[in-house]
Amino acid sequence: MPEVIVRPAALADFAAVSSLLAPLGRPELTEETTDVLQLSYAHYLDRADTAPLVAELAGGVRGFLSLEFRQRLNRIQPQAWIPDLIVAEPYRGLGAGKALLLRAFELARERNCWSVTLESGSQRKIAHELYKTAGMKDVGLYF
């Protein structure tokens, strides 16, 4: 199996991350959208309550995980929240998704989070199996 390197997302990863997020319904890069999306991405990277990660595999960025730490009304410790986790189709099943998740779990422990929550579309059945093998539980629907 090829080596997977998980590291913090960087500004230089903007195009790769944007391409990865397109299948999740995020805006695609066009002449009209690139500047504002790049500014939004840079702002996201700079926030103290985020720790976005990328997975490098086979010489490029092949996976992305957005990780946010949010304060909940009824908890003192933050909650880790993963709104996006995606691996490029040709690289699925090679360990990038699991490596991203495990690193996110480590970061959540370092910040003393009381839980890790992940959002996923109901149609992403194969991804749901990955989450379960990483120790996550399906606890319901969100509307």
C-alpha positions in Angstrom: 0.0 0.0 0.0 1.4 3.5 -0.9 2.4 5.8 1.9 -0.2 8.4 3.1 1.1 11.6 4.6 -1.4 13.6 6.6 -0.6 17.3 7.3 -2.3 20.6 7.9 -3.9 22.1 4.9 -2.0 25.1 3.4 -2.8 28.0 1.1 -0.9 26.2 -1.7 -3.5 23.4 -1.5 -6.4 25.6 -2.5 -6.9 24.3 -6.0 -6.6 20.6 -4.9 -8.9 21.1 -2.0 -11.5 23.0 -4.2 -11.4 20.1 -6.7 -11.9 17.5 -3.9 -14.9 19.4 -2.4 -16.7 19.8 -5.8 -18.4 16.3 -5.5 -19.8 17.4 -2.1 -21.6 20.3 -3.7 -19.1 23.0 -3.1 -18.7 25.7 -5.8 -16.4 24.9 -8.6 -13.6 27.2 -9.5 -14.3 29.6 -12.3 -12.9 33.0 -13.4 -15.8 34.6 -11.4 -15.4 32.5 -8.2 -11.7 31.8 -7.8 -10.7 35.0 -6.0 -13.5 35.0 -3.5 -13.2 31.3 -2.8 -9.5 31.6 -2.3 -10.0 34.5 0.1 -12.6 32.4 2.0 -10.2 29.4 2.1 -7.4 31.6 3.4 -9.7 32.9 6.1 -10.7 29.4 7.1 -7.1 28.3 7.4 -6.3 31.3 9.7 -9.2 30.7 12.1 -8.1 29.5 15.6 -11.1 27.1 15.8 -10.2 25.1 12.7 -7.5 22.5 11.9 -8.1 21.4 8.3 -6.0 18.4 7.0 -4.9 17.1 3.7 -3.7 13.6 2.8 -0.9 13.3 0.3 -0.7 10.1 -1.7 1.0 9.2 -4.9 2.6 12.6 -5.3 -0.4 14.9 -4.7 -3.2 16.0 -2.4 -5.8 13.2 -2.6 -7.9 13.8 0.5 -9.2 16.6 2.6 -10.8 16.8 6.1 -12.3 20.0 7.5 -12.1 20.0 11.3 -13.7 22.6 13.5 -13.8 23.0 17.2 -17.1 24.5 18.4 -18.3 25.5 21.8 -21.7 24.0 22.8 -24.0 25.7 25.2 -24.2 22.7 27.6 -20.5 21.7 27.6 -17.3 23.3 29.0 -15.0 21.4 26.6 -15.3 22.0 22.8 -16.8 19.5 20.4 -14.8 18.5 17.3 -16.9 18.7 14.2 -16.0 17.2 10.8 -18.3 18.8 8.2 -16.2 17.5 5.2 -14.2 14.4 4.5 -13.4 13.4 1.0 -10.8 11.3 -0.8 -10.5 11.4 -4.6 -12.2 8.5 -6.2 -9.2 6.7 -7.7 -7.4 6.8 -4.3 -10.2 5.5 -2.1 -9.5 2.3 -0.2 -5.8 3.1 0.2 -5.9 4.4 3.7 -6.1 8.1 3.2 -9.6 8.5 4.7 -8.7 6.5 7.8 -5.4 8.4 8.2 -7.3 11.7 8.1 -9.8 10.5 10.6 -7.2 9.2 13.0 -5.3 12.4 12.9 -8.5 14.4 13.5 -9.2 12.2 16.6 -5.7 13.0 17.9 -6.2 16.7 17.4 -9.6 16.4 19.2 -7.9 14.7 22.2 -5.2 17.3 22.3 -7.9 20.0 22.6 -9.8 18.0 25.2 -12.9 17.7 23.1 -15.9 15.8 24.6 -16.8 14.2 21.3 -16.2 14.1 17.5 -19.1 14.6 15.2 -19.0 13.9 11.5 -21.6 14.9 8.9 -22.1 12.7 5.9 -24.8 12.4 3.2 -27.1 9.4 3.6 -26.1 8.2 0.1 -22.4 7.8 1.0 -22.7 4.2 2.3 -19.1 3.1 1.6 -17.8 6.2 3.5 -20.1 5.2 6.4 -18.3 1.9 6.6 -15.0 3.7 6.9 -16.3 5.8 9.8 -17.5 2.7 11.6 -14.2 0.9 11.2 -12.5 4.0 12.7 -14.7 3.6 15.8 -17.5 6.0 15.0 -21.2 5.2 15.6 -24.2 6.2 13.6 -26.3 8.1 16.1 -29.1 9.5 13.9 -30.2 12.1 11.3 -29.7 15.8 11.4 -32.1 18.2 9.8 
